[in-house]
Amino acid sequence: MGKKKIVQQTTEEALKESAAQENVISKSSAAKAGAKKFENGRVYVRASYNNTMISITDDKGNMVAWSSAGALGFAGPKKATPFAASKVVATLSEKIKKSGPFNVEVYVSGVGSGRDSAVRSLTNHGFNLSAIRDVTPIPHNGPRPKKVRRV
């Protein structure tokens, strides 16, 4: 297959490369250390029959943090339980305990069993709820009825 060529790096190139890496590391750590603090925000709770997903945004709608019961390791029908919803809120409060938001409006969507538990857990974890809105879509006229059976 032939000889392999080994490229030697000069000291100047090595110094430039290490300086560039340090610069990137310092920028990323500065971004994490100086994370924006949010006072107000929104919490979207999506409670379906199969899962409970919660996302937290700032006032403008930019995502701050999110989590779901499936992401925490709950499997199958356990994902839609009230216990799983409370655990999702606990992990989210850990994620955003430094940056906020702490005054939140809650938008609840879906018919799953985790919706009430998620709202209760939000109050227990130190969030101030300014409003709770149910945004579950409701059909105006419903589906088309079945055809009449002919015998």
C-alpha positions as CSV (number, residue, x, y, z in Angstrom):
1,M,0.0,0.0,0.0
2,G,3.0,2.3,0.1
3,K,4.7,4.2,2.8
4,K,2.8,6.5,5.0
5,K,4.0,10.1,5.2
6,I,4.4,11.5,8.7
7,V,3.9,15.2,9.0
8,Q,5.9,17.0,11.7
9,Q,4.2,20.0,13.2
10,T,6.4,23.0,13.9
11,T,6.4,24.7,17.2
12,E,4.8,27.8,15.8
13,E,1.9,25.8,14.4
14,A,1.5,24.0,17.7
15,L,1.4,27.2,19.7
16,K,-1.2,28.7,17.3
17,E,-3.3,25.6,17.6
18,S,-3.2,25.5,21.4
19,A,-4.0,29.2,21.6
20,A,-7.0,28.7,19.3
21,Q,-8.2,25.8,21.5
22,E,-7.9,27.8,24.7
23,N,-9.8,30.7,23.1
24,V,-12.7,28.4,22.2
25,I,-12.7,26.9,25.7
26,S,-12.8,30.3,27.3
27,K,-15.6,31.5,25.1
28,S,-17.8,28.5,25.9
29,S,-17.1,28.7,29.6
30,A,-17.8,32.4,29.6
31,A,-21.1,31.8,27.8
32,K,-22.1,29.2,30.5
33,A,-21.0,31.4,33.4
34,G,-22.7,34.5,32.1
35,A,-26.0,32.8,31.3
36,K,-28.9,35.3,31.0
37,K,-31.2,35.6,33.9
38,F,-34.9,35.5,33.2
39,E,-37.5,36.7,35.6
40,N,-40.6,35.9,33.6
41,G,-41.3,33.0,31.2
42,R,-43.7,30.4,30.0
43,V,-44.1,26.7,30.8
44,Y,-45.7,24.5,28.2
45,V,-47.0,21.1,29.5
46,R,-48.0,18.5,26.9
47,A,-49.6,15.6,28.6
48,S,-50.7,12.9,26.2
49,Y,-51.8,9.3,26.8
50,N,-48.2,8.1,26.0
51,N,-45.9,10.8,27.4
52,T,-45.5,14.0,29.3
53,M,-43.3,16.7,27.8
54,I,-42.6,20.0,29.5
55,S,-40.7,23.0,27.9
56,I,-39.7,26.3,29.5
57,T,-39.3,29.4,27.4
58,D,-38.7,33.1,28.0
59,D,-41.2,35.8,27.3
60,K,-40.3,35.9,23.6
61,G,-40.7,32.2,23.1
62,N,-37.1,31.2,23.0
63,M,-36.5,27.8,24.5
64,V,-34.6,27.8,27.8
65,A,-35.0,24.1,28.8
66,W,-37.1,21.1,28.1
67,S,-37.5,17.5,29.3
68,S,-39.9,14.6,29.0
69,A,-40.7,11.4,30.9
70,G,-39.2,9.4,28.1
71,A,-35.9,11.3,28.3
72,L,-35.7,10.5,32.0
73,G,-35.9,6.8,31.3
74,F,-39.5,6.0,31.9
75,A,-40.7,3.4,29.5
76,G,-44.1,2.3,28.1
77,P,-47.2,3.3,30.1
78,K,-45.1,4.6,33.0
79,K,-44.3,7.7,30.9
80,A,-47.8,9.1,31.2
81,T,-48.1,8.8,35.0
82,P,-48.4,11.7,37.4
83,F,-45.2,10.5,39.1
84,A,-43.2,10.8,35.9
85,A,-44.6,14.3,35.3
86,S,-43.4,15.4,38.8
87,K,-40.0,14.0,38.1
88,V,-39.8,15.9,34.8
89,V,-40.6,19.2,36.7
90,A,-37.9,18.3,39.2
91,T,-35.2,17.9,36.5
92,L,-36.3,21.1,34.8
93,S,-36.1,23.1,38.0
94,E,-32.5,21.7,38.5
95,K,-31.6,22.8,35.0
96,I,-32.8,26.4,35.4
97,K,-32.2,27.1,39.1
98,K,-29.5,29.7,38.3
99,S,-30.9,31.4,35.2
100,G,-34.7,31.3,35.8
101,P,-37.5,32.1,34.9
102,F,-39.4,31.9,38.2
103,N,-42.5,33.9,37.4
104,V,-44.3,31.7,34.8
105,E,-47.5,31.4,32.8
106,V,-48.4,27.7,32.4
107,Y,-50.0,26.4,29.1
108,V,-51.4,22.9,29.6
109,S,-52.3,20.9,26.5
110,G,-53.5,17.3,26.3
111,V,-55.6,14.9,28.3
112,G,-53.0,12.8,30.0
113,S,-52.9,12.0,33.7
114,G,-49.7,14.0,34.2
115,R,-51.2,17.4,33.6
116,D,-52.4,18.2,37.1
117,S,-49.4,16.7,38.7
118,A,-47.1,18.8,36.6
119,V,-48.8,22.0,37.6
120,R,-48.7,21.1,41.3
121,S,-45.0,20.2,41.1
122,L,-44.3,23.6,39.5
123,T,-45.7,25.3,42.6
124,N,-43.8,23.0,44.9
125,H,-40.5,23.7,43.2
126,G,-40.6,27.4,43.8
127,F,-42.2,28.7,40.6
128,N,-44.7,31.6,40.9
129,L,-47.6,30.8,38.6
130,S,-49.2,34.0,37.2
131,A,-51.7,32.2,34.9
132,I,-52.7,28.6,34.0
133,R,-54.3,28.2,30.6
134,D,-55.7,25.1,29.0
135,V,-54.8,25.1,25.3
136,T,-56.1,21.6,24.5
137,P,-57.5,21.7,21.0
138,I,-61.3,21.0,21.0
139,P,-63.1,20.0,17.8
140,H,-66.0,22.3,16.9
141,N,-68.2,19.8,15.2
142,G,-66.4,16.5,15.6
143,P,-65.7,13.8,13.1
144,R,-68.1,12.7,10.4
145,P,-70.7,10.1,11.7
146,K,-70.7,6.5,10.6
147,K,-72.6,5.5,7.5
148,V,-76.1,4.1,8.2
149,R,-75.9,0.3,8.3
150,R,-77.9,-1.5,5.6
151,V,-79.2,-5.0,6.2
